Amino acid sequence: MAKKDTHMDEFSCLDLLESLFDGVYHVDREMRITYWNRAAERISGYRAAEVLGKKCRDNILRHIDEDGNELCLKGCPLDHTLQDGRPREANVFLHHKQGYRVPVAVRISPVRNRQGEITGCVEIFTDNSSFRQIVQDLEKYKKEAFLDRLTAIGNRRYSEMTLKKRLHEKREFNTSFGVIFFDIDHFKTFNDNHGHLVGDEVLVMVGKTAAAALRRFDLIARWGGEEFIIIISELSEEDLQQAAERIRVFVEKSFIMAGSEKILVTVSLGATLASAEDSLESLLNRVDRLMYQSKEAGRNRVTLG
């Protein structure tokens, strides 16, 4: 029988991991990252050299669940698997290096030595971004006309076109849809204190984080400056409130790093359901007024009307 080439097996295994589309990383018993493949770099924005030897809770992935709870502080599935040795699966939202949230499906498995002792864990994570679906839908139209180049979400022209279509459907078929309008709180201070490049990073982070909090068939667009608009179909007033609050929490729980400084961002939101009597102007005026009520009430909140 031929002798087994263990060196070649080891090389082939690492080569295979590097070729995977899914992100893969390994942590030891102290939760230090000891392996980080190329897909993990692509999905998270962090190069291997930036994360090896660090813990994922060190302002790196900082997973949150769908309610905005920070899992690194409580309920980390990776930590639980290290303790009990049980594989786990979860849908979470990781922190991208550029600050926005990325929805990922994670699968965690323990790693054991020959004695059966747990020596670490491997996590595989798959990008589930609805943001990618939004981009694909926008590609059906002329990209230059309907895409905001900075944030890579829809632009004002695209959102106005969609609103007119939804209002027509509302009058003809009594379909339901809601509009969320929001603005980044104290945005001028980011530009004044850190420069316009950081201001642009804040815009990208907020736009992509809000997109990650939406369903695949909802629309988000940059209205202009630091203002964004979201159009959500087939929902109740309670659903609209929950969607707006979800976006508020996701942004509040996200951040970007400017050097060693952690920059936190909040948004103020207005939300309303469209009526059959609405025109484009009346709908936009109402949701804009509701957004300003949130600002006047102290910011970082939702006003429904």
LOMARKE-956750 format. One record per residue (C-alpha): residue number from 1; residue in one letter; x, y, z. Coordinates in nm, 4 decimals, decimal comma. Layout:
REC seq type x y z
REC NUM a X Y Z
...
***
This chain:
REC seq type x y z
REC 1 m 0,0000 0,0000 0,0000
REC 2 a 0,1329 0,3459 -0,0880
REC 3 k 0,2515 0,5667 0,1951
REC 4 k 0,0249 0,8582 0,2861
REC 5 d 0,1801 1,1980 0,2082
REC 6 t 0,0668 1,3994 0,5115
REC 7 h 0,2461 1,7118 0,3916
REC 8 m 0,0559 1,7038 0,0635
REC 9 d -0,2743 1,6397 0,2494
REC 10 e -0,2122 1,9432 0,4689
REC 11 f -0,1271 2,1602 0,1707
REC 12 s -0,4323 2,0430 -0,0242
REC 13 c -0,6634 2,1113 0,2709
REC 14 l -0,5434 2,4705 0,3110
REC 15 d -0,5574 2,5242 -0,0631
REC 16 l -0,9172 2,4012 -0,0644
REC 17 l -1,0157 2,6353 0,2193
REC 18 e -0,8662 2,9290 0,0323
REC 19 s -1,0715 2,8453 -0,2775
REC 20 l -1,4086 2,8378 -0,0975
REC 21 f -1,6731 3,1026 -0,1696
REC 22 d -1,7764 3,0979 0,1987
REC 23 g -1,5770 3,2725 0,4680
REC 24 v -1,3910 3,0401 0,7057
REC 25 y -1,2019 3,1216 1,0222
REC 26 h -1,0657 2,9301 1,3209
REC 27 v -1,0335 3,0390 1,6838
REC 28 d -0,8450 2,8755 1,9691
REC 29 r -0,9714 2,8190 2,3242
REC 30 e -0,9085 3,1859 2,4075
REC 31 m -1,1182 3,2972 2,1062
REC 32 r -0,8083 3,4227 1,9230
REC 33 i -0,8327 3,4040 1,5438
REC 34 t -0,5665 3,1697 1,4045
REC 35 y -0,6927 3,1253 1,0461
REC 36 w -0,8802 3,3571 0,8083
REC 37 n -0,9416 3,2614 0,4446
REC 38 r -0,9701 3,4817 0,1361
REC 39 a -1,3519 3,4686 0,1316
REC 40 a -1,3554 3,5934 0,4919
REC 41 e -1,1462 3,8882 0,3710
REC 42 r -1,3892 3,9581 0,0861
REC 43 i -1,7082 3,9351 0,2939
REC 44 s -1,5809 4,1242 0,6005
REC 45 g -1,3344 4,3676 0,4414
REC 46 y -1,0647 4,2666 0,6926
REC 47 r -0,7384 4,1237 0,5612
REC 48 a -0,5948 3,8208 0,7394
REC 49 a -0,2981 4,0259 0,8599
REC 50 e -0,5405 4,2612 1,0387
REC 51 v -0,7220 3,9914 1,2369
REC 52 l -0,4840 3,7011 1,3047
REC 53 g -0,4015 3,6828 1,6739
REC 54 k -0,6971 3,9033 1,7671
REC 55 k -1,0392 3,8149 1,9032
REC 56 c -1,3441 3,8680 1,6808
REC 57 r -1,5003 4,0862 1,9515
REC 58 d -1,2070 4,3335 1,9227
REC 59 n -1,4037 4,5733 1,7000
REC 60 i -1,3873 4,3189 1,4160
REC 61 l -1,6984 4,1102 1,3362
REC 62 r -1,9086 4,2129 1,6392
REC 63 h -2,2135 4,0059 1,5360
REC 64 i -2,5626 4,1327 1,6201
REC 65 d -2,8860 3,9354 1,5923
REC 66 e -3,2029 4,0487 1,4119
REC 67 d -3,3103 4,2490 1,7186
REC 68 g -2,9806 4,4380 1,7331
REC 69 n -2,8410 4,2498 2,0365
REC 70 e -2,4611 4,2356 2,0402
REC 71 l -2,3775 3,8666 2,0561
REC 72 c -2,0148 3,9273 2,1549
REC 73 l -2,1444 4,0686 2,4829
REC 74 k -2,4048 3,8003 2,5477
REC 75 g -2,5138 3,4886 2,3621
REC 76 c -2,2130 3,4336 2,1345
REC 77 p -2,2792 3,0994 1,9526
REC 78 l -1,9039 3,0514 1,8969
REC 79 d -1,8374 3,0793 2,2697
REC 80 h -2,1230 2,8391 2,3487
REC 81 t -1,9793 2,5778 2,1125
REC 82 l -1,6390 2,6141 2,2752
REC 83 q -1,8033 2,5387 2,6100
REC 84 d -2,0350 2,2483 2,5221
REC 85 g -1,8949 2,1133 2,1954
REC 86 r -2,2287 2,1308 2,0116
REC 87 p -2,2370 2,2501 1,6474
REC 88 r -2,4558 2,5542 1,5890
REC 89 e -2,6171 2,7489 1,3058
REC 90 a -2,7465 3,1054 1,3173
REC 91 n -2,8418 3,4015 1,0998
REC 92 v -2,6579 3,7091 1,2228
REC 93 f -2,5254 4,0427 1,1016
REC 94 l -2,1494 4,0942 1,1042
REC 95 h -1,9688 4,4260 1,1183
REC 96 h -1,7911 4,5037 0,7895
REC 97 k -1,4636 4,6956 0,8074
REC 98 q -1,6356 4,9897 0,6344
REC 99 g -1,8883 5,0011 0,9176
REC 100 y -2,2062 4,8634 0,7661
REC 101 r -2,3818 4,5418 0,8610
REC 102 v -2,3732 4,2289 0,6431
REC 103 p -2,6355 3,9533 0,6934
REC 104 v -2,4619 3,6154 0,7117
REC 105 a -2,5589 3,2559 0,7808
REC 106 v -2,3011 3,1054 1,0179
REC 107 r -2,2220 2,7409 1,0927
REC 108 i -1,9974 2,6632 1,3886
REC 109 s -1,8242 2,3350 1,4667
REC 110 p -1,5836 2,2399 1,7458
REC 111 v -1,2282 2,1259 1,6721
REC 112 r -1,0958 1,8433 1,8911
REC 113 n -0,7545 1,6853 1,9443
REC 114 r -0,6883 1,3107 1,9446
REC 115 q -0,7952 1,2887 2,3084
REC 116 g -1,1351 1,4375 2,2201
REC 117 e -1,0642 1,7677 2,3959
REC 118 i -1,1980 2,0853 2,2374
REC 119 t -0,9050 2,2963 2,1143
REC 120 g -1,0990 2,5580 1,9210
REC 121 c -1,3811 2,6188 1,6771
REC 122 v -1,4284 2,6716 1,3046
REC 123 e -1,6920 2,9143 1,1786
REC 124 i -1,8142 2,9174 0,8187
REC 125 f -2,0164 3,2216 0,7144
REC 126 t -2,2119 3,2891 0,3956
REC 127 d -2,3086 3,6341 0,2695
REC 128 n -2,6902 3,6650 0,2594
REC 129 s -2,7051 4,0312 0,1573
REC 130 s -3,0365 4,1525 0,0223
REC 131 f -2,8252 4,4456 -0,0912
REC 132 r -2,6883 4,2278 -0,3721
REC 133 q -3,0421 4,1531 -0,4905
REC 134 i -3,1215 4,5248 -0,4935
REC 135 v -2,8202 4,5861 -0,7137
REC 136 q -2,9246 4,3057 -0,9493
REC 137 d -3,2735 4,4546 -0,9808
REC 138 l -3,1295 4,7960 -1,0504
REC 139 e -2,9119 4,6458 -1,3229
REC 140 k -3,2290 4,5842 -1,5233
REC 141 y -3,2449 4,9581 -1,5718
REC 142 k -2,9700 5,1924 -1,6750
REC 143 k -2,7217 5,1775 -1,3913
REC 144 e -2,5994 5,5301 -1,4384
REC 145 a -2,9529 5,6688 -1,4181
REC 146 f -3,0868 5,4905 -1,1106
REC 147 l -2,7917 5,4023 -0,8865
REC 148 d -2,6298 5,6264 -0,6269
REC 149 r -2,2598 5,5916 -0,7039
REC 150 l -2,1338 5,6477 -0,3501
REC 151 t -2,3613 5,4146 -0,1541
REC 152 a -2,4454 5,1696 -0,4380
REC 153 i -2,8178 5,1827 -0,3534
REC 154 g -3,0992 5,3480 -0,5479
REC 155 n -3,0952 5,7226 -0,6096
REC 156 r -3,3673 5,9855 -0,5835
REC 157 r -3,4819 5,9420 -0,9423
REC 158 y -3,5305 5,5692 -0,8935
REC 159 s -3,7222 5,6161 -0,5677
REC 160 e -3,9523 5,8785 -0,7197
REC 161 m -4,0263 5,6483 -1,0129
REC 162 t -4,1031 5,3616 -0,7731
REC 163 l -4,3266 5,5793 -0,5538
REC 164 k -4,5336 5,6865 -0,8546
REC 165 k -4,5768 5,3221 -0,9535
REC 166 r -4,6777 5,2200 -0,5986
REC 167 l -4,9297 5,5059 -0,5747
REC 168 h -5,0865 5,3983 -0,9040
REC 169 e -5,1133 5,0396 -0,7744
REC 170 k -5,2631 5,1712 -0,4514
REC 171 r -5,5397 5,3563 -0,6372
REC 172 e -5,6079 5,0774 -0,8885
REC 173 f -5,5735 4,7649 -0,6732
REC 174 n -5,5764 4,8942 -0,3138
REC 175 t -5,2324 4,7499 -0,2432
REC 176 s -5,0592 4,8570 0,0756
REC 177 f -4,7178 5,0144 0,1073
REC 178 g -4,5333 5,2350 0,3504
REC 179 v -4,2579 5,4927 0,3286
REC 180 i -3,9750 5,5503 0,5750
REC 181 f -3,7747 5,8700 0,5468
REC 182 f -3,4658 5,9190 0,7593
REC 183 d -3,1742 6,1509 0,8105
REC 184 i -2,8326 6,0994 0,9729
REC 185 d -2,8179 6,2886 1,3024
REC 186 h -2,5536 6,5635 1,3287
REC 187 f -2,4029 6,4610 0,9972
REC 188 k -2,2188 6,7909 0,9538
REC 189 t -2,0048 6,7151 1,2591
REC 190 f -1,8574 6,4067 1,0888
REC 191 n -1,7370 6,6181 0,7978
REC 192 d -1,6210 6,9022 1,0235
REC 193 n -1,4367 6,6834 1,2753
REC 194 h -1,3025 6,4059 1,0537
REC 195 g -1,3167 6,5261 0,6939
REC 196 h -1,5361 6,4457 0,3961
REC 197 l -1,3834 6,1027 0,3350
REC 198 v -1,5067 5,9885 0,6765
REC 199 g -1,8385 6,1567 0,6019
REC 200 d -1,8639 5,9473 0,2863
REC 201 e -1,7823 5,6330 0,4873
REC 202 v -2,0681 5,7193 0,7241
REC 203 l -2,3098 5,7529 0,4305
REC 204 v -2,2026 5,4172 0,2877
REC 205 m -2,2261 5,2480 0,6283
REC 206 v -2,5767 5,3820 0,6971
REC 207 g -2,7084 5,3005 0,3500
REC 208 k -2,5789 4,9440 0,3458
REC 209 t -2,6738 4,8743 0,7073
REC 210 a -3,0318 4,9876 0,6425
REC 211 a -3,0401 4,7769 0,3236
REC 212 a -2,9310 4,4715 0,5212
REC 213 a -3,2269 4,5191 0,7575
REC 214 l -3,4823 4,5042 0,4748
REC 215 r -3,6531 4,2258 0,2855
REC 216 r -3,5258 4,1432 -0,0628
REC 217 f -3,8195 4,3105 -0,2369
REC 218 d -3,8131 4,6362 -0,0371
REC 219 l -3,6375 4,9399 -0,1803
REC 220 i -3,3889 5,1780 -0,0238
REC 221 a -3,2525 5,4873 -0,1955
REC 222 r -3,0419 5,7867 -0,1103
REC 223 w -3,2736 6,0846 -0,1389
REC 224 g -2,9947 6,3407 -0,1279
REC 225 g -2,7169 6,4517 0,1065
REC 226 e -2,7589 6,2556 0,4281
REC 227 e -3,1268 6,1690 0,3659
REC 228 f -3,2558 5,8230 0,2718
REC 229 i -3,5941 5,6840 0,1725
REC 230 i -3,7331 5,3310 0,2011
REC 231 i -4,0417 5,1924 0,0247
REC 232 i -4,1934 4,8811 0,1813
REC 233 s -4,4836 4,6870 0,0271
REC 234 e -4,7594 4,4716 0,1747
REC 235 l -4,7514 4,5607 0,5417
REC 236 s -4,9586 4,6933 0,8325
REC 237 e -4,8941 4,9996 1,0459
REC 238 e -4,7433 4,7743 1,3136
REC 239 d -4,5163 4,6122 1,0540
REC 240 l -4,4034 4,9575 0,9394
REC 241 q -4,3244 5,0637 1,2957
REC 242 q -4,1204 4,7475 1,3488
REC 243 a -3,9312 4,7913 1,0212
REC 244 a -3,8409 5,1516 1,1012
REC 245 e -3,7336 5,0619 1,4551
REC 246 r -3,5232 4,7754 1,3205
REC 247 i -3,3364 5,0150 1,0915
REC 248 r -3,2853 5,2619 1,3770
REC 249 v -3,1379 4,9915 1,6016
REC 250 f -2,9176 4,8443 1,3275
REC 251 v -2,7612 5,1824 1,2556
REC 252 e -2,7216 5,2638 1,6247
REC 253 k -2,5417 4,9312 1,6803
REC 254 s -2,3064 4,9830 1,3839
REC 255 f -1,9928 5,1965 1,3657
REC 256 i -1,6865 5,2864 1,1623
REC 257 m -1,3290 5,3284 1,2795
REC 258 a -1,1435 5,6525 1,2045
REC 259 g -0,7945 5,5472 1,3024
REC 260 s -0,8293 5,4303 1,6604
REC 261 e -1,1530 5,6249 1,7183
REC 262 k -1,4846 5,4400 1,7117
REC 263 i -1,7478 5,6579 1,5418
REC 264 l -2,1102 5,5882 1,6309
REC 265 v -2,4016 5,7062 1,4190
REC 266 t -2,7746 5,7489 1,4773
REC 267 v -3,0658 5,8364 1,2503
REC 268 s -3,4047 6,0026 1,2937
REC 269 l -3,6939 5,8434 1,1080
REC 270 g -4,0456 5,9246 0,9950
REC 271 a -4,2783 5,6492 0,8730
REC 272 t -4,6237 5,6486 0,7173
REC 273 l -4,8611 5,4252 0,5219
REC 274 a -4,9757 5,5565 0,1856
REC 275 s -5,3454 5,6219 0,1276
REC 276 a -5,5430 5,6129 -0,1963
REC 277 e -5,5875 5,9901 -0,1704
REC 278 d -5,2139 6,0569 -0,1560
REC 279 s -5,0240 6,2327 -0,4291
REC 280 l -4,6482 6,2050 -0,4515
REC 281 e -4,6173 6,5488 -0,2936
REC 282 s -4,8570 6,4863 -0,0043
REC 283 l -4,6924 6,1538 0,0794
REC 284 l -4,3407 6,2989 0,0776
REC 285 n -4,4444 6,6078 0,2731
REC 286 r -4,6062 6,3938 0,5434
REC 287 v -4,3158 6,1554 0,5912
REC 288 d -4,0665 6,4437 0,5854
REC 289 r -4,2668 6,6213 0,8566
REC 290 l -4,2703 6,3043 1,0684
REC 291 m -3,8939 6,2704 1,0344
REC 292 y -3,8456 6,6269 1,1612
REC 293 q -4,0724 6,5508 1,4553
REC 294 s -3,8261 6,2752 1,5486
REC 295 k -3,5417 6,5253 1,5348
REC 296 e -3,7297 6,7792 1,7440
REC 297 a -3,8113 6,5084 2,0015
REC 298 g -3,4430 6,4346 2,0611
REC 299 r -3,3241 6,2391 1,7534
REC 300 n -3,2461 5,8661 1,7215
REC 301 r -3,6129 5,7735 1,7219
REC 302 v -3,9083 5,6815 1,4987
REC 303 t -4,2244 5,8885 1,4523
REC 304 l -4,5179 5,7120 1,2880
REC 305 g -4,8092 5,8982 1,1403
***
